[in-house]
Amino acid sequence: MRMTLRAIRSSRGIPQKVVAATLDVDQALVSRWESGQVPMPKSRDKLCRFYGVAPADVIWDTRTEIPTAA
């Protein structure tokens, strides 16, 4: 099932500041990614490794794609 970055992070109970510190980015950038700004490919790869998900399992642009109910 595809999920948004926010849903993935929340389901694991990880604060944004931990994601930001681990990926060595600003917390505001993590917030923008979760609000629909699509990360650059290198950052997408890091996010997927951090969360242990495949890129195809993530809804990257929440502004154009609406998650469907399972």
C-alpha positions as CSV (number, residue, x, y, z in Angstrom):
1,M,0.0,0.0,0.0
2,R,1.4,3.4,-1.0
3,M,1.7,6.0,1.8
4,T,2.7,9.6,2.2
5,L,6.0,10.5,3.8
6,R,4.1,12.0,6.7
7,A,2.1,8.8,7.2
8,I,5.3,6.6,7.1
9,R,7.1,8.8,9.6
10,S,4.1,9.1,11.9
11,S,3.4,5.3,11.8
12,R,7.0,4.8,13.1
13,G,6.8,7.5,15.8
14,I,9.8,9.4,14.4
15,P,9.9,13.1,14.9
16,Q,10.8,15.3,11.9
17,K,13.9,16.6,13.7
18,V,15.3,13.0,13.9
19,V,14.7,12.5,10.1
20,A,16.3,15.9,9.4
21,A,19.3,15.2,11.6
22,T,19.8,11.7,10.2
23,L,19.7,12.9,6.6
24,D,21.7,16.1,7.5
25,V,19.0,18.5,6.2
26,D,17.0,21.3,7.7
27,Q,13.7,20.3,9.5
28,A,11.9,22.8,7.4
29,L,12.9,20.8,4.3
30,V,11.5,17.6,5.8
31,S,8.3,19.5,6.4
32,R,8.2,20.7,2.8
33,W,8.7,17.2,1.6
34,E,5.8,16.0,3.7
35,S,3.6,18.8,2.4
36,G,4.1,17.8,-1.2
37,Q,7.5,19.2,-2.4
38,V,9.1,16.3,-4.3
39,P,12.7,15.7,-3.0
40,M,15.6,15.5,-5.4
41,P,16.5,11.9,-6.4
42,K,19.5,11.7,-4.0
43,S,17.2,12.7,-1.1
44,R,14.5,10.4,-2.2
45,D,17.0,7.5,-2.1
46,K,18.1,8.5,1.4
47,L,14.5,8.8,2.6
48,C,13.7,5.3,1.3
49,R,16.7,3.8,2.9
50,F,15.9,5.5,6.2
51,Y,12.3,4.3,6.2
52,G,13.0,1.0,4.6
53,V,10.6,1.4,1.8
54,A,10.8,1.3,-2.0
55,P,10.3,4.5,-3.9
56,A,7.2,3.1,-5.6
57,D,5.6,2.6,-2.1
58,V,5.7,6.4,-1.4
59,I,3.2,9.0,-2.6
60,W,5.7,11.7,-3.3
61,D,3.5,14.6,-4.5
62,T,0.5,14.9,-2.2
63,R,-0.8,17.9,-4.0
64,T,-1.6,15.9,-7.2
65,E,-2.2,12.4,-6.0
66,I,-4.9,11.4,-3.5
67,P,-4.3,8.3,-1.5
68,T,-6.9,5.6,-2.0
69,A,-8.4,3.6,0.8
70,A,-7.3,0.0,1.1
